[in-house]
Amino acid sequence: MTTTSPAQPRGGARVAVQRFGTFLSGMIMPNIPALIAWGIITAFFIPVGWTPNADLATIVDPFIHYLLPLIIAYTGGYMIYKQRGGVVGAIATMGAIAGSDLIVKNFNDALLAANPDASTLGQVHMFIGAMILGPLAAWTMKKLDALWEGKVRAGFEMLVNMFSAGIWGFVMAVVGFYPIAWLVNGIMTVLSSAVNFLVDSNLLPLTSILIEPAKVFFLNNAINHGVLTPLGIAQADESGKSILFLLEANPGPGLGLLLAFTFFGIGAARASAPGAAVIQFFGGIHEVYFPYALMKPTLILALIAGGMTGVTTNMLFGAGLRAPAAPGSIIAVLLQTANDSYVGVILSVILSATVTFVVAAIILRASRKRDLAAAELGTDSFSAAVSRTEANKGKSSEALSGLRGSANAPAATNDAAVAASAATGTAVADREISNIVFACDAGMGSSAMGASVLRNKFKKAGVEGVTVTNKAIANLDPSADLVITQAQLTDRARGVTPGSVHVSVDNFMNSPKYDEVVEMVRRQRGDA
C-alpha cells in the first residue's frame, strides 16, 4: 500500500485572518437570535414602527446597550474557559459599558456647558469591547487558575474558586471601565467617521471591492462581525436602520453568478448551479457559490460589479435593515428590512443580481470555446483556472496551491486510504471511521447541508454505525475520525485536529469525494 505523508499545516496571513474571523463569528453567530428579537421589537414598538407602543419600546435601549454586549462577552469567555470564563468576561464587559457611559456623559456635559444648543453624543454600545474583554478575561482567569491548581487544601476548593473568579472579575471590570472603554470609544469614533466619510462622499459602493473577494476566500467574517455589525447596530439604534447590514448579506450577487452558470456554464458546474441558486437565495448559504467564482477568478469582477450596484441602489433609496440578516437569505433580509426601505432593498437585490448575471455571462461566453475544448480533452478546468491565476499573480500562492490540491487530490485506492485535503495529497485512515464531521466557519449552514447529503449516501449504501455531524472549525475535537472541509479551510481544520483524516471538497452539496468516503467505510466494515 502506497501512501503520501500528510503535509505540515501551513500558516500565513490568509489562515490567520480566517481564524480570527472564525473566532469573532463564534461569538456573534450564536447570539443572532437575540439580535433578531431586538430587530422585531424595534420593528413593532418604536415610534416609527408598525404598531408603536411607548411602554414596550422601553425594552429597546436596555436590550441593545446591556443584554447584547453581555451575552456576546459571555459567549466569548465560554469559548475560552467554559462557564467560568463566560461569567468573568460578562463582569468585565459591564465595567466597560459603565466606563463608556461615563465618558459620553462627561463629554456631553462639557459640550452643553460651552454651547447649550449643541448636538450631544449618543451611547456607545460595547460590542467591540465585549469581543475584546470576554475572551481576554476568560484567558487570564484560566492562566490564574493554573497557578494554584492542585495546591488548594481539600475542602477549600469551592471557596477559592468562587472568590478568585469574583476578585478577578472585579479587576477586569476596572480594566474595562478605564482603558478598554476609552479604547473602544476611540475605535468607534474613528470607524464611524470613516463610514460617514464614505457615505457623504458617495464612496460606500467601493467597499464591495474588498468585501466580495473576501467572501469568496472566507475572509469576510473579520470584516462583518468585527466592523460592520457593531457599526450597523449603532446606526440602527440611532436611526432605526443601517445600510451596513446589507453590504455583505445581499444575496443578489451570488444569485446572479449562479444564474449565469445555469444558462452559460458547462458540465457539472452548469448542472449543479440551479440547485445551488435555490440554496443560496432562499437558504442564505452564500458559501455554495464560492466554488463557481474560484473556477474562474475573473468572475469575482462580476460579483464586485453586482455588489457595488446593490450598495448604490440602497444609498439612493436611503434603504437599510433594522438588524443583521443571518443567514443571508432573501427571507431574512426582507424580515429585517425597515418599514420605509422595502422598495430600495428589493431593487438592490434585483439589480445586483442582474448586473452580476450580465457581467458573468459575458465572461463565461467569452471563454466558452476554450472551456469546452478543455473539457473534451479531460482537462480539469478548476486546476487550469488556479494555474492561470498563479501565472497572473507572478508567484505561487498558499491559497491557490490549496485550491489546486483540491482539484488534483487522488481518489481512495485501497481500504485504508482516502483523498485528503487540498494540500496534502493522500492520508491514511489508520483507525476505523465511525465519526465524520463536516466543518465550516460557523458550523451552521453549508456544513449542515453537506452532512445531510453524506448521511443520505450512507443510508442508501446500507452502511450503519457511522455518525455524521457538522461543527464550526473552532469546535472540532479529537473524537472526529474524518473531517470534511472546503479547500480554503482545510489548513485550519488540520491545525485543530491533526490526528484526523482530512478530506477537502470544492462544493459541500455535490462532491465525488463523498462516494469515495462511503466506499472506504463500506470496505472497512466488510474487512472487519
N, C-alpha and C positions, 0 to 999 in steps of 0.2 A: 504494500500500500504506500503510495507516494503522497506526501503532504507538503504543504508550504508553511513555514513558520509564520505566525502572525506578526505583522509589523508592529513596532512600538507605537504607542499613542503619540499623536502629533499635537503640538500646541499652536501658538501663533495668535495674532490679533483676532482673526475671524472666530476661532474657537473661544477665545476669552470673552469677546463681545457676546457671542451666543450664550455662553454660560452665565454671564451677568444678566442678560435679558431673561433667561430662563428663571433665574432666581427672583427677579422682580415680578415676573409673571406668576411665579408660585405664591407670592404674597397677595397679588391683586386678584387673580382669577377665582380663587375660592370665595372671595368676597363680592364678586359681581352681583349675586342675588341681592345683597344689601344696597348696592348702587341702583339696581333696577327698582327695588322697593322705594328708594328715595326719589327716583325719577317719577314713579307712579304717584306718590304723594304730592310731588310738585305739580304734576300734570293736572291733578284734580283740584287741589285746595288753595294754591296761591291766588292772589287777586286776578291774575290773567289766565287762570286755569279753567278747566271745563266746568267744574262745579265749585266756585270759590267758597271757602269756609274759613273764617278768621281763626276759629278755635283750633281746628285740625291743622291749619297752616303753621301753627306754632311748633309742630313736630319738625319742620324742615330744617331750621337752623341748628338745633342741637344734634340732629341726625348727622348732618354733614360736618359739623365742627368738632364733635366729640366722638360719636359712635364709630363713624367710618375710619378715622385715623387710628382709633384704639384697637379695632378688630384687625386692621392691617398690621399694626405693630405686634399684636398677639400672634397672628399667623406667622410673621417673620421670625419672631422669637421661638415659636413652636418648631419651625423648620430646623432651627439650630439646636434646641435643647428641650424639646417637648413642652409639657405644660409649665414647667418651672421657668423655662426661657420665655414662654409667652407672657406669663404674669409679670416678670421683671421688665420685659420690653414694653408692656402696656403702661406700667407705672412710670417708666422713663419718658414715654411719649406724653403722658399727662403733664409732666413738668414742662415739656416743650410747648404744649398748647397754651398753658398759663403764661409762660415766658413771652410767647409771641403776642398774646393779648395785651400784656403789659407794654411791650414795645410799641404796638399800634396805639394804645391809649396815650402814652406819653407823647408820641409824635403828634397825634390829633390835638391834644391839649395845647402843645406849643404852637401848632398851626393856627388854632382858633384864637389863641391869645394875641397873635400877630395880625390875624385877619378873620374876624367873626364870620365873614361870608365865604370863606374858603371851603372847597370840597374836601371832606375828610377821607382817610383811608378806610377800607373795609377790613374785615377779619382775614387773616392769612390761615388757611386750613393746612394742618400739619401732615399732609400726605407724604411729602418727601421726608419730613422729619421722622414719620413713622417707619418709612422704609430704611432709614439710617439707624434709628435707635432700637427698633425691635430686634434685628439681628445682632447689633453691637452689644446691647445689654445682655442678651442671652449668651453670646460668645464669652463675654467677660465673666458672667456668672458661672459658666461651665469651667473656665480656667480656675476661678477661685475655689470651686468645689473640689477640683482635682488636688489643690494644695493640702487639704486636710482629709482627703479620702482615706479611710482606714485608720485614722488617728483619733477619732472621736470615741470616748468611752461608751460602753454599752449602756443603753437607757437614755442617753442624751442626744441620740441621732435626730429625733424629731425637733427637739429644741434648737439644735444647731441649724438644721435645715430651714426651719421657719424664720429664725432671726437673721440668718445670713442672707436669705433672699429678701427679707424686709429691709435690712440695712443697706444692702447693695441696691435695691430698688430706690431707696431714698437718695443714695449717692448719684445714681444715674438720672433721677428726676432733677436734681440740681444741675447736672451736666446738661440735661435737656433744656432747663429753664434759661440758662445763660448762653453758653457758646452755640449750642445746636439751634436754639430759637433764633438767635441773631444770624447764624449762617443761613438757615433755611429762608428767613425773611429776605435776606440779601439775594439768595438764588432766585426766589420767586419774583423779586423786583426786576432782576436782570432778564429772566426769561419772559416775563410779562411785557417788558419794554421791547424785547426783540420781536415778540409776536405782534405787538401793537404797531411796531415799525413796518413789519411785513404787510399787515392789513392796510395801514394808512398809505403805504406806497404801492398797494395793489400787487405785491410780490408774493403773496401767500401761495399761489399756484406753483411757484418754483420749489416748494418743499417736496413735490412729487418726484423731483429729480433724485432726491435722497430716499424717500420712503418706498417707492415702488421697487427699485433694485434691492433695497434692504429686506423687503418682504420675501423676495424670491430666494435670497440667501439666508433666510431665517435670522436676520439681524434686527428685525423690526421691534421685538419686544422691549429692548432697552429704550428705544425712542418712544414707543407708545406708552408703556407703563411708567417710564422714568420721567417723561416730559409732558406728553400730550394729555394724559389722563389727569394729572394734578392741575395743570393749567386749565383744561377744559372744565373740570369740576368747579374751579374758582370762577370762571366766566359764567357757567350755568347758574351758580348761586347768586351772581350779581344781576344777570340779565334774563335768566330763565332758559338759556340755551347756549350752545357753543358750536362753532363750525369745526373746532379742533377734533371733536369726536368723529368727524366724517373724513378726516384726512387719510386714515388708514383703513377704516371699516367699510368704505364704499364698495359694494360688490360689483359695480358696473364694469371696471376694467377687466377683472377676471372673467366675467360673463362674456364680454366682447372677444377676449382671446380664445376662449373655448368654442364660441360660435364660429370663429374664423377657422379653427381646426375642423369643426364639424362639416363645413362646406368646402374647404380648400386644403385640408390636410391629407395625408396618405397613410395607409397601413393601420397599425394598431392605434396610433395617435388619433386618427380620424374616427375609428370605430368606438373608442372609449370616451371621446370628447362630449357627446350628448349627455351621457350619464353623469360625467364629472360636472357638467354645467348645472344640472339639477341640484347636485350635492352642494356645489359652491354657492349658488344663488339662493336657494331656499334653506339649505342646511347651515350655511355660513362657514363652511370649512374651506378657507381660502387655499390651504396647502395643496389641494388637489390640482390647481392649475400651475403650480410652480414647475413641475417636470416639463410641461409643454413649453414654458418660456426658456428653460435651460436647454432644451433640444436645439433651439435656435436663438442664441442670446440677443440677436438684433431685435427680437420680439419684445424685449424689455423697453425699447423705444415706443412701441405701441402702448404698453402699459403706462409709461410716463405721460404720453400724449393724452390718454384717457383720464388718468388721474388729474392732470392739470385742467382738463376740461370740466371735470366734476367739481373741483375746488373753485374754479372761476364761476361756474353756474351758481354755486351756493353763495359765493360772495355777492354776485349781482342781485340775488333774491334775498340776501340777508338771512339765509336759512341756517338751521343748526339743530342739534339734538339736545334733549334735556339731560341725558346721562349716556355713558358709554353703551354702544350696541355690541353685545357679546353673546354668542358668536356673531360674526359679521354677516348675518343673514338679512335679506330684504325684509323679512318679517320683524326681526329685532330692530332694524333701522326704522321702520315705519312706526313701531310701537313707541320708540323713544323720540320720534320727531315732535318738535314743538308745534303748538297749535297753528301758528302763522307760517309754518315752514314746509307744509306738505308739497306745494307746487314746486318749490325750489329743490327739495330733496329728491322728489320723484324725477324731475327733469335732469338733475345732476347724475342720477343713476342711468337714465336712458341715454343721455348724451355721452357720458363717459364710456358706456358700453359700445355705442355707435362709433365713436372715434377710434377706440381700440380695435374694434372689428375691422374698420376700413383700413387702418394702417397695417394691422396684422395680415389682412387679406392680400394687400399689395406685396408685403414681404414674402408671404407663402407662395403667391402666384409667380413672383419673380424667380423663385428658386425651385419651382415645381419640377421642371425637367431634370435638373441635377438631382433632386431628391428621388425621383422615380428611377433614374438611371442607377443611382447608388443602391436603391432597394433591390433592383433586378440583379445587381452584382453581389447581393448579400452583404453589402457594407452597412455597418451599424451607424445610423445617422447620428445617434446620440454621441458616440465616441468621436465621430468626424467633427461634430459641432464643437466638442470640447477641444479637439486639436486645433481647429481654426481659431477658436477664441484664444488659446495659448499663443498661437502664432501672431495674432494681432496684438496680444499683450507684450510679446517680445521676450517672455521668460516663463518658466513653469510656475504654476500656482498651486498652493496647497488645496484650495477649494476645487480647482479644476482637475487636479490629479485624483482627488477623491471621486469626482463625478466620472472620470474615465474608468476608474476601477469598478464602479457600479455597473457600467455597461459591459465590461470585459470579464467580470468575475466568473470563473468556471463553475459549471454545474456540479452537484454532488455526483461522484462516480463510484462510491462504494458505501458500505453500510454505515461507516462512521464519519464520513466527511460531508460537509455542506458548504455551499458557496457562502463566503463570509462577507465582510464589509467592503465598502467601496475602495478601501485602500489596502486590504490585507490579503487578497487572493483567497486561499482556501484554509480553513481552520478545522481542527479535528474535534469531533464531539466525543470526548473521552468519558462521558457518562451518559446514562440513559436520559433521553429528553422527555420530561414529563411536565415541565413548567415553561411555557413560552410567553414572553412579554413583548407587546408592541409598545414602543416608547416614542414620544414626541415631546415638544416643548412643554405643553400644558397637560398632556396626558388625558385629554378630553375629547378632541374632535376627530382628526384623521386617524389617530392610532386606534380609537374605538371602532371605527369602520373597518380598518384592516383586521382587527381581532375578530370581528364578526364574520368577515369573509373567510378567514382561515378556519374558524370553528366550523363553519358550514362544510368546508372541504374535508376536514377530519370526519365529520358526521357522515358525509356521502361515501368516504372511503372505509367506513366501518371501524375506524381507529378510536379506541376508548382509553380513558385514563390519562388524557393529556389536558392540562389546564391552559387556556389561552386568555390572557388578560391584557389590559392596557394601563400604562402609568406614565407620569412625567419622568423625564430622564433623571431629574434630581431625586426621585423617589425609588429608583432601581435599587435592588439589594442582591446579595449573592445567591439567593434562592432561585434566581432565573437561570434555567439551563440554557436557553436560547433567547436572544434579544433581537428583535427586528426593528430597524430604523430606516429612515430615508438617508440617502448617501451623505448629505451635508451634516448629519447629526451623529454619524457613527463614531467619530473620534471621541466625542464627549461621552457617549454611552459606554464605550470601551474603557474610558478612564474611570467610570463609576463601577463597572462590573468586569474587570479584566479576565476573570475566570470563566465567563460565559462565552458560548459561541455567538458570534455577531453576524447577522445577515443584513445586507443593505439592499434596498429596493428603490426603484425610481418612482413608483406610484403605489401607495397603500391599497388602492382599490383594485388594481389589476396587475399582478406581477407573476411571471412564470416561476419565480423562486418559491412561491407557496406550494406548487406541485412537487418541487424538489424536497421541500421540508416534509411534506406529508409522506412522500415515498421513503425518505430516510427513516422517519419514525416508524412507518409500517414495517420496514425491513428489520429495524432494531427489535421490534416486538416479535417478528417472526423468528428471529435468531435466538431470542431469549429462551 
